[in-house]
Amino acid sequence: MPMFVLYEEDGAFKAGTILADNEATLQVENTHGKRVKLKRANVLLEFLEPAPAELLRRAEAEAEELDIEFLWEVCGDEEFAFADFAAEYQGHKPTAVESAAVLLRLHSAPIWFHRKGKGRFRKAPAEILQAALAGLEKKRQQAALIEHMRAELVEGRLPTELGALLPQALYRPDRNRNEIKALEAACVDTGLSAPRLLLKCGALSSSYDFHYNRFLFENFPEGAGFPAFAPASWPSQLPRAEVVAFSIDDASTTEIDDAFSVTPRAGGGWRIGIHIAAPALGFVRGTELDAIARRRLSTIYMPGDKLTMLPDEVVQTFTLIAGRECPAVSLYLDITPGLAIVGQESRVELVPIVANLRHHDIEPLFNDASVHGEGGPDFTWKRELTLLWDLATVLEAGRGKAGGNEDRVDFGFSVDWTQGSADGPGLVSISRRLRGSPLDKLVAELMIHANVTWGRLLDEAGVPGLYRAQGGGKVRMTTVAAPHEGLGVECYAWSSSPLRRYVDLVNQWQIVAVLQGGTPAFAPRSADLMAALRDFELTYADYAEFQRRMERYWCLRWLRQHQRGEVDATVVRENIVRLGEIPLMFRVPSMPLQLPGSQVRLVVEHTDLLDVEVDARFQRVLAEPETQDDSLAADAFGPL
């Protein structure tokens, strides 16, 4: 009669027929017909009946009927062999099936019975067992919660538990949390990414929220609001400038940093005033407002919105708004009737602001045609603007720059948040204007001159500042005066936007100290000044990248808003094109190789507002370039 054995192999119990018994080893054929060589020490049970396959089947069935809690209760505290325990439990010599059933049941409950060797066990101590059972219950509850949240997400509903973790779930998920496990499981079930699924569930009001909230999460985890601060105030005594000053900005500007004045000089010529708002007079380094500005480092711009560097109350205190006298740092240029600068002076003073000119009002009257033609229509401020433009042209030539107008286009974004579409709140308008208009040149050249003059002032006084330098085509920031080859100047210290950039605010503190004979906020070789420089460079680049990404996002919204199924584009290089109506560049993989500058017609097949991508198909060539324009690749709107 054949003899059978029950043995353990690779953590599983198997049974087979003994073919040869060599005392220390056995030759066994298992239930699958495979022959194996076993050490006798690995044999747990020898039996004559039933057949091996039948033993396993019946033992597994009987094991399921055994109450593990009862087995634990009746078991002693000492280590034991399963066969001995089976005999004690049955009250008689157990059959092979009864012994195997006890073995399988004990083995399946490691929390209740700890293994101590092959076929040997010991009941878990009561306190360890209770802790383990509590852990099991916790895992069961967690699994139920995960399943509940997963089901809710799949049905298009946002679980309350996940709603409280929304930013982390979207932008920095902790995969050990139950909420994230449920979200990932739901993403697998629905075939959607986490942002798309949460958008579908209403966790985000629109795709715009996904991008904007990610920026806040990464840069302002504490929120976009300002902490408490002591209010800023004007100095009690400042001399009043006897000028009539006006600013020039676009319609959306609230942080009016600069203004100008034109005053006739006795004996001919004029005194030109460049007036810069002076928040540096309202608070000093180390105050709460300094900490706020140091934290943000710059105003953050995006289509339809901005996050100012300083609180609105502070901006309103120092912005150069019409109808009041405002503290300012002024640079005066004495010029002859021939526009030669014969003297200059810097002052800290109160400046009366009488007008805030806006581009959309002035440019129809003061433009290329009017300054180069027969004079154009008459309007208030025409004489002053014309004189300032003439001076700007002289200053530009003095830097060694060509006097021609730019032919590149600047795009302006405006979002009407009172309206919306299927893509969410906001309807976008994108306007075009040629770069290098007379107003642009006027403001840019006078600001460059002020920044150069005050940079030189700090350098000559031995007071450190924050300079932008360029050499070999590379722009960098430094705390010592250095040439800026691109501008054609010996030094250039950003000083003209202290309401919007921390660098300018720092330089204004230093400039005011020199002009008033005070102690500079930052001493030479200041570690804090170097730290501010490094932080500003990194942060300013991050803000610029965010602005470019949001402009790209609104370009896609514009395409969808206007239902543009077909668009015309210019080939930049290889399969990269740019649109003419809006500042958008993207790849068209289906487009055959074209000469840069070629005009092509594309079919817009899909726009993705979460990935901010365009899927377009090449249709046909509209026109090939007469000559190859190598400037196309450089005239880019940012990364694809």
RADA-V184187 format. One record per residue. N is the residue number from 1. RES is the residue in one small letter. NEAR is the number of other C-alpha atoms within 12 Angstrom. Layout:
# RADA-V184187
n = {N/N}
res = {RES/RES}
near = {NEAR/NEAR}
This chain:
# RADA-V184187
n = {1/2/3/4/5/6/7/8/9/10/11/12/13/14/15/16/17/18/19/20/21/22/23/24/25/26/27/28/29/30/31/32/33/34/35/36/37/38/39/40/41/42/43/44/45/46/47/48/49/50/51/52/53/54/55/56/57/58/59/60/61/62/63/64/65/66/67/68/69/70/71/72/73/74/75/76/77/78/79/80/81/82/83/84/85/86/87/88/89/90/91/92/93/94/95/96/97/98/99/100/101/102/103/104/105/106/107/108/109/110/111/112/113/114/115/116/117/118/119/120/121/122/123/124/125/126/127/128/129/130/131/132/133/134/135/136/137/138/139/140/141/142/143/144/145/146/147/148/149/150/151/152/153/154/155/156/157/158/159/160/161/162/163/164/165/166/167/168/169/170/171/172/173/174/175/176/177/178/179/180/181/182/183/184/185/186/187/188/189/190/191/192/193/194/195/196/197/198/199/200/201/202/203/204/205/206/207/208/209/210/211/212/213/214/215/216/217/218/219/220/221/222/223/224/225/226/227/228/229/230/231/232/233/234/235/236/237/238/239/240/241/242/243/244/245/246/247/248/249/250/251/252/253/254/255/256/257/258/259/260/261/262/263/264/265/266/267/268/269/270/271/272/273/274/275/276/277/278/279/280/281/282/283/284/285/286/287/288/289/290/291/292/293/294/295/296/297/298/299/300/301/302/303/304/305/306/307/308/309/310/311/312/313/314/315/316/317/318/319/320/321/322/323/324/325/326/327/328/329/330/331/332/333/334/335/336/337/338/339/340/341/342/343/344/345/346/347/348/349/350/351/352/353/354/355/356/357/358/359/360/361/362/363/364/365/366/367/368/369/370/371/372/373/374/375/376/377/378/379/380/381/382/383/384/385/386/387/388/389/390/391/392/393/394/395/396/397/398/399/400/401/402/403/404/405/406/407/408/409/410/411/412/413/414/415/416/417/418/419/420/421/422/423/424/425/426/427/428/429/430/431/432/433/434/435/436/437/438/439/440/441/442/443/444/445/446/447/448/449/450/451/452/453/454/455/456/457/458/459/460/461/462/463/464/465/466/467/468/469/470/471/472/473/474/475/476/477/478/479/480/481/482/483/484/485/486/487/488/489/490/491/492/493/494/495/496/497/498/499/500/501/502/503/504/505/506/507/508/509/510/511/512/513/514/515/516/517/518/519/520/521/522/523/524/525/526/527/528/529/530/531/532/533/534/535/536/537/538/539/540/541/542/543/544/545/546/547/548/549/550/551/552/553/554/555/556/557/558/559/560/561/562/563/564/565/566/567/568/569/570/571/572/573/574/575/576/577/578/579/580/581/582/583/584/585/586/587/588/589/590/591/592/593/594/595/596/597/598/599/600/601/602/603/604/605/606/607/608/609/610/611/612/613/614/615/616/617/618/619/620/621/622/623/624/625/626/627/628/629/630/631/632/633/634/635/636/637/638/639/640}
res = {m/p/m/f/v/l/y/e/e/d/g/a/f/k/a/g/t/i/l/a/d/n/e/a/t/l/q/v/e/n/t/h/g/k/r/v/k/l/k/r/a/n/v/l/l/e/f/l/e/p/a/p/a/e/l/l/r/r/a/e/a/e/a/e/e/l/d/i/e/f/l/w/e/v/c/g/d/e/e/f/a/f/a/d/f/a/a/e/y/q/g/h/k/p/t/a/v/e/s/a/a/v/l/l/r/l/h/s/a/p/i/w/f/h/r/k/g/k/g/r/f/r/k/a/p/a/e/i/l/q/a/a/l/a/g/l/e/k/k/r/q/q/a/a/l/i/e/h/m/r/a/e/l/v/e/g/r/l/p/t/e/l/g/a/l/l/p/q/a/l/y/r/p/d/r/n/r/n/e/i/k/a/l/e/a/a/c/v/d/t/g/l/s/a/p/r/l/l/l/k/c/g/a/l/s/s/s/y/d/f/h/y/n/r/f/l/f/e/n/f/p/e/g/a/g/f/p/a/f/a/p/a/s/w/p/s/q/l/p/r/a/e/v/v/a/f/s/i/d/d/a/s/t/t/e/i/d/d/a/f/s/v/t/p/r/a/g/g/g/w/r/i/g/i/h/i/a/a/p/a/l/g/f/v/r/g/t/e/l/d/a/i/a/r/r/r/l/s/t/i/y/m/p/g/d/k/l/t/m/l/p/d/e/v/v/q/t/f/t/l/i/a/g/r/e/c/p/a/v/s/l/y/l/d/i/t/p/g/l/a/i/v/g/q/e/s/r/v/e/l/v/p/i/v/a/n/l/r/h/h/d/i/e/p/l/f/n/d/a/s/v/h/g/e/g/g/p/d/f/t/w/k/r/e/l/t/l/l/w/d/l/a/t/v/l/e/a/g/r/g/k/a/g/g/n/e/d/r/v/d/f/g/f/s/v/d/w/t/q/g/s/a/d/g/p/g/l/v/s/i/s/r/r/l/r/g/s/p/l/d/k/l/v/a/e/l/m/i/h/a/n/v/t/w/g/r/l/l/d/e/a/g/v/p/g/l/y/r/a/q/g/g/g/k/v/r/m/t/t/v/a/a/p/h/e/g/l/g/v/e/c/y/a/w/s/s/s/p/l/r/r/y/v/d/l/v/n/q/w/q/i/v/a/v/l/q/g/g/t/p/a/f/a/p/r/s/a/d/l/m/a/a/l/r/d/f/e/l/t/y/a/d/y/a/e/f/q/r/r/m/e/r/y/w/c/l/r/w/l/r/q/h/q/r/g/e/v/d/a/t/v/v/r/e/n/i/v/r/l/g/e/i/p/l/m/f/r/v/p/s/m/p/l/q/l/p/g/s/q/v/r/l/v/v/e/h/t/d/l/l/d/v/e/v/d/a/r/f/q/r/v/l/a/e/p/e/t/q/d/d/s/l/a/a/d/a/f/g/p/l}
near = {11/19/24/35/42/45/38/27/20/8/13/16/33/35/43/42/38/36/23/22/19/14/13/14/18/28/25/33/27/29/25/14/15/16/18/23/25/31/20/24/21/26/30/31/38/31/28/22/25/27/27/35/25/22/35/33/23/25/31/27/19/22/28/21/18/27/20/26/22/16/28/30/18/17/28/21/18/18/21/26/31/36/31/26/35/33/24/21/25/20/12/14/16/23/24/33/37/39/38/46/38/42/45/41/35/41/32/24/28/23/29/33/39/27/23/19/18/27/35/25/34/29/35/30/21/18/13/17/22/16/16/20/20/15/15/16/14/15/15/14/15/20/20/18/25/28/25/27/31/32/24/29/39/29/20/23/24/30/31/17/23/33/23/15/24/32/32/25/32/35/23/18/22/19/16/15/21/29/36/34/28/35/48/34/28/34/28/18/20/22/15/21/21/36/36/29/34/38/28/24/28/23/30/29/24/27/34/37/29/33/32/36/29/27/30/24/23/22/24/20/16/14/18/25/18/24/18/13/20/19/24/26/23/26/21/12/12/20/19/22/28/18/28/31/38/38/42/43/30/23/19/23/28/33/41/39/42/46/48/46/38/32/26/23/17/12/11/15/23/30/36/42/42/48/49/53/46/52/51/43/38/32/31/31/28/16/19/22/35/37/24/31/39/33/27/36/39/36/38/34/31/30/34/29/24/27/32/33/38/43/36/23/23/35/35/28/33/43/40/44/34/25/17/22/31/42/39/49/50/46/40/34/35/30/30/21/19/15/25/23/23/18/17/23/23/29/31/37/33/32/42/33/37/23/26/34/32/22/25/21/19/28/28/21/26/36/33/26/17/24/28/17/11/12/17/19/19/17/18/16/27/24/21/29/37/29/31/40/36/29/37/34/33/26/34/29/19/21/24/15/20/17/22/16/22/17/14/20/22/23/24/29/34/26/28/19/17/12/15/19/21/14/28/27/23/28/29/35/27/31/21/19/25/21/21/27/34/38/42/31/36/35/36/29/34/38/35/35/40/42/43/36/32/46/43/32/33/38/28/17/24/22/36/39/52/49/38/37/30/23/19/11/12/13/19/27/33/31/38/33/34/28/29/29/22/22/30/25/33/28/38/42/45/40/50/45/40/45/48/42/39/42/45/43/43/49/47/50/40/43/50/39/30/31/25/19/14/14/20/29/29/32/22/22/17/19/14/22/32/25/22/35/33/22/22/32/26/20/27/29/17/23/31/24/22/29/30/30/33/41/40/41/39/42/42/39/41/32/35/27/24/18/17/24/22/23/32/30/40/41/42/35/30/23/30/35/43/40/34/28/25/33/37/39/39/35/29/33/18/19/29/20/22/27/27/29/33/33/28/36/28/34/25/28/21/22/28/24/32/32/22/28/27/36/25/34/27/31/23/22/23/19/19/20/20/11/13/17/19/16/16/25/23/14/24/27/31/21/25/24}
